[in-house]
Amino acid sequence: MLGVCAVQAPQARAAACGGTTGVTVVVDFTAVGGGIQTGCAPGDPASGLAALTGAGFSYAFHPRYPGFVCTINALPTACTNPTGSAYWSYWHAQHGGPWSYSTLGAGSYDPAPGDVEGWPFGAGAQPGTTAP
């Protein structure tokens, strides 16, 4: 039996960070029946995963692919084999700037205060909103 590693989130700050007070995280749940949610991870999170939880979101890794984010806030409800058309992709931006697909995993990337992180679910398209 394989288990899923889940990380619970602290209380969310449901707004973009102001200036360089933290890292803004945008999670686009549109493809899994939700909307777009924004949170603020205050301070200087050590990684993209720390920013995700610091902004009030929880995540779980895929049981067969450690380090591969399978769910955010328990969505999608079924954690199946990742495909090119159904996964959480990871993006970076500056406030109001264009999104850039991450070449590093969220556990390795160290966002700076003032950065914006994006997590859309789907085929690897950028989040469905401008970086706040």
Residue frames relative to the residue before (quaternion, step in Angstrom):
aa qw qx qy qz dx dy dz
M 1.0000 0.0000 0.0000 0.0000 0.00 0.00 0.00
L 0.2523 -0.7645 0.5796 0.1266 3.52 -0.96 0.93
G 0.2696 -0.7645 0.5640 0.1573 3.56 -1.02 0.77
V 0.3607 -0.6897 0.5808 0.2388 3.51 -1.33 0.24
C 0.3116 -0.7349 0.5738 0.1830 3.55 -0.89 0.95
A 0.0291 -0.8124 0.5821 -0.0191 3.58 -0.51 1.16
V 0.1560 -0.7665 0.6181 0.0780 3.53 -1.06 0.81
Q 0.3116 -0.7686 0.5360 0.1576 3.54 -0.67 1.15
A 0.3998 -0.7253 0.5187 0.2125 3.53 -1.14 0.68
P 0.4807 -0.6204 0.5204 0.3367 3.56 -1.20 0.47
Q 0.7292 -0.3773 0.3048 0.4827 3.58 -1.28 -0.06
A 0.4213 -0.7446 0.4685 0.2203 3.58 -0.75 1.07
R 0.2222 -0.6784 0.6768 0.1798 3.50 -1.31 0.55
A 0.1847 -0.8593 0.4726 0.0647 3.55 0.00 1.34
A 0.6259 0.4661 -0.3892 0.4894 3.55 0.59 1.17
A 0.6005 -0.5371 0.4379 0.3991 3.54 -1.27 0.31
C 0.5246 -0.6063 0.4920 0.3394 3.55 -1.20 0.56
G 0.4015 -0.6900 0.5427 0.2611 3.54 -1.15 0.57
G 0.8531 0.0026 -0.0193 0.5213 3.58 -0.80 0.99
T 0.7447 -0.3464 0.2905 0.4910 3.55 -0.78 -1.09
T 0.3082 0.7787 -0.4921 0.2374 3.59 1.10 0.70
G 0.7938 -0.1078 0.0821 0.5929 3.57 1.27 -0.22
V 0.5524 -0.5715 0.4820 0.3686 3.54 -1.32 -0.34
T 0.3064 -0.7443 0.5685 0.1702 3.57 -0.79 1.06
V 0.1152 -0.7881 0.6035 0.0378 3.57 -0.95 0.94
V 0.1186 -0.7754 0.6198 0.0237 3.55 -0.86 1.10
V 0.0465 -0.7839 0.6191 0.0080 3.59 -0.74 1.07
D 0.1977 -0.7951 0.5698 0.0643 3.54 -0.67 1.20
F 0.1078 -0.8252 0.5544 -0.0075 3.54 -0.24 1.39
T 0.3005 0.8065 -0.4791 0.1726 3.62 1.27 0.07
A 0.7136 0.4687 -0.2665 0.4472 3.62 0.83 -0.94
V 0.7292 0.3671 -0.2334 0.5283 3.60 1.23 -0.28
G 0.7062 -0.5229 0.2463 0.4089 3.55 1.13 0.72
G 0.6605 0.4663 -0.3221 0.4925 3.58 1.20 0.31
G 0.5607 -0.5887 0.4561 0.3619 3.51 -1.28 -0.19
I 0.6138 -0.4940 0.4382 0.4327 3.50 -1.23 -0.59
Q 0.0878 -0.8030 0.5894 0.0099 3.56 -0.77 1.08
T 0.1655 -0.7803 0.6001 0.0611 3.53 -1.09 0.83
G 0.0110 0.7891 -0.6137 0.0221 3.55 -1.05 0.81
C 0.3438 -0.7221 0.5659 0.2002 3.54 -1.31 0.34
A 0.1858 -0.7346 0.6439 0.1059 3.55 -0.90 1.02
P 0.2963 -0.8041 0.4820 0.1826 3.60 -0.18 1.21
G 0.7793 0.3445 -0.2533 0.4581 3.54 -1.21 0.53
D 0.6239 -0.5215 0.4366 0.3849 3.53 -1.16 -0.76
P 0.1750 -0.8103 0.5506 0.0977 3.62 0.17 1.25
A 0.5258 -0.6835 0.4273 0.2717 3.58 -1.03 0.85
S 0.8034 0.0659 -0.0138 0.5916 3.61 1.18 -0.45
G 0.6686 -0.4739 0.3815 0.4276 3.54 -1.32 0.11
L 0.6322 0.5166 -0.3330 0.4718 3.58 1.09 -0.66
A 0.6371 0.5078 -0.3255 0.4799 3.59 1.04 -0.75
A 0.6259 0.5181 -0.3372 0.4756 3.60 1.07 -0.68
L 0.6279 0.5488 -0.3308 0.4417 3.58 0.98 -0.87
T 0.7208 0.4090 -0.2555 0.4979 3.60 0.80 -0.94
G 0.6282 0.5486 -0.3374 0.4366 3.59 1.04 -0.70
A 0.6755 0.4690 -0.2776 0.4966 3.56 1.22 -0.55
G 0.6483 -0.5777 0.2988 0.3959 3.58 1.27 0.17
F 0.5805 0.5667 -0.3831 0.4416 3.57 1.23 0.28
S 0.2733 -0.7251 0.6023 0.1918 3.57 -1.17 0.61
Y 0.0831 -0.7912 0.6030 0.0591 3.56 -1.20 0.43
A 0.1458 -0.7465 0.6376 0.1224 3.53 -1.36 0.29
F 0.4138 -0.6882 0.5410 0.2499 3.54 -1.12 0.75
H 0.5606 -0.5584 0.4838 0.3739 3.53 -1.27 0.44
P 0.5157 -0.6841 0.4118 0.3106 3.63 -0.80 0.93
R 0.7363 0.3981 -0.2393 0.4920 3.62 1.07 -0.58
Y 0.7547 0.3030 -0.1657 0.5579 3.58 1.25 -0.33
P 0.1842 -0.8142 0.5402 0.1064 3.62 0.27 1.21
G 0.7687 0.3150 -0.2634 0.4904 3.54 -0.92 0.94
F 0.6273 0.5033 -0.3322 0.4928 3.59 1.28 -0.24
V 0.3372 -0.7547 0.5253 0.2019 3.60 -0.47 1.19
C 0.1925 -0.8096 0.5513 0.0590 3.54 -0.67 1.18
T 0.8010 0.0457 -0.0104 0.5968 3.57 1.00 -0.82
I 0.1193 -0.7214 0.6738 0.1070 3.52 -1.31 0.53
N 0.8197 -0.0325 -0.0572 0.5691 3.56 -0.72 1.14
A 0.6612 -0.5547 0.2697 0.4271 3.56 1.04 0.98
L 0.6106 0.5079 -0.3742 0.4787 3.61 1.15 0.53
P 0.4887 -0.2285 -0.8374 0.0877 1.54 -1.85 1.63
T 0.6416 -0.5663 0.3567 0.3746 3.55 -1.19 0.50
A 0.7333 0.3154 -0.2126 0.5636 3.60 1.09 -0.58
C 0.2149 -0.7667 0.5958 0.1049 3.54 -0.78 1.06
T 0.0448 0.8290 -0.5508 0.0859 3.57 0.08 1.32
N 0.7253 -0.3834 0.3045 0.4841 3.55 -1.28 -0.10
P 0.4520 -0.6943 0.4792 0.2898 3.59 -0.81 0.94
T 0.1028 -0.7691 0.6286 0.0522 3.53 -1.10 0.77
G 0.6634 -0.5032 0.3710 0.4111 3.55 -1.26 0.12
S 0.7325 0.4075 -0.2403 0.4895 3.59 1.20 -0.32
A 0.7864 0.2479 -0.1406 0.5480 3.60 1.21 0.02
Y 0.4818 0.6266 -0.4927 0.3639 3.56 0.06 1.30
W 0.5120 -0.5982 0.5081 0.3490 3.55 -1.32 0.28
S 0.1344 -0.7828 0.6027 0.0775 3.59 -0.52 1.13
Y 0.3346 -0.7601 0.5426 0.1260 3.53 -1.22 0.64
W 0.0395 -0.8249 0.5589 -0.0750 3.55 -0.69 1.21
H 0.1957 -0.7559 0.6121 0.1254 3.56 -1.32 0.41
A 0.0749 0.7755 -0.6259 0.0347 3.56 -1.26 0.50
Q 0.3938 -0.6137 0.6051 0.3195 3.49 -1.42 0.03
H 0.6772 -0.4799 0.3414 0.4410 3.62 -1.17 0.45
G 0.8512 0.1019 -0.1155 0.5017 3.57 -0.76 1.12
G 0.6028 0.5903 -0.3476 0.4090 3.60 1.26 -0.07
P 0.6684 -0.4968 0.3639 0.4171 3.56 -1.31 0.03
W 0.5039 -0.6323 0.5006 0.3092 3.55 -1.24 0.54
S 0.1147 -0.7658 0.6302 0.0559 3.56 -1.17 0.71
Y 0.4419 -0.7015 0.4953 0.2594 3.58 -0.76 1.09
S 0.4353 -0.7203 0.4777 0.2522 3.58 -0.83 0.95
T 0.2804 -0.7497 0.5772 0.1615 3.54 -1.00 0.87
L 0.6820 0.3936 -0.2701 0.5540 3.57 1.35 -0.01
G 0.5333 -0.5999 0.4850 0.3471 3.54 -1.21 0.45
A 0.6330 -0.5740 0.3736 0.3608 3.56 -1.19 0.56
G 0.6307 0.5256 -0.3403 0.4584 3.59 1.17 -0.40
S 0.7103 0.4385 -0.2414 0.4949 3.59 1.24 -0.43
Y 0.6495 0.5313 -0.3172 0.4419 3.58 1.11 -0.64
D 0.1872 -0.7829 0.5879 0.0803 3.60 -0.97 0.90
P 0.1789 -0.8108 0.5476 0.1033 3.61 -0.09 1.23
A 0.3852 -0.7130 0.5406 0.2257 3.55 -1.13 0.69
P 0.6017 -0.5239 0.4332 0.4194 3.60 -1.15 0.46
G 0.7266 0.3581 -0.3102 0.4975 3.55 -0.87 1.03
D 0.5751 0.5828 -0.3774 0.4327 3.60 1.24 -0.32
V 0.2627 -0.7166 0.6202 0.1812 3.54 -1.37 0.33
E 0.1704 -0.7715 0.6093 0.0669 3.57 -0.93 0.99
G 0.1286 -0.8074 0.5730 0.0568 3.59 -0.98 0.82
W 0.0700 -0.7902 0.6088 -0.0070 3.56 -1.04 0.90
P 0.0786 0.7924 -0.6023 0.0562 3.66 -0.05 1.17
F 0.3278 -0.7114 0.5780 0.2288 3.59 -1.13 0.60
G 0.5115 0.6328 -0.4756 0.3344 3.58 -0.95 0.85
A 0.7881 -0.3486 0.2652 0.4325 3.53 -1.17 -0.71
G 0.7093 -0.4648 0.2663 0.4582 3.60 1.15 0.42
A 0.4279 0.6826 -0.4785 0.3493 3.59 1.23 0.31
Q 0.5981 -0.5802 0.4157 0.3644 3.56 -1.17 0.56
P 0.6691 -0.4755 0.3604 0.4432 3.60 -1.22 0.31
G 0.5098 -0.6925 0.4425 0.2545 3.54 -1.12 0.76
T 0.6918 0.3799 -0.2935 0.5394 3.58 1.06 0.70
T 0.5614 -0.5611 0.4770 0.3774 3.54 -1.27 0.37
A 0.5552 -0.5919 0.4550 0.3667 3.58 -1.08 0.66
P 0.3932 -0.7464 0.4782 0.2442 3.62 -0.60 1.08
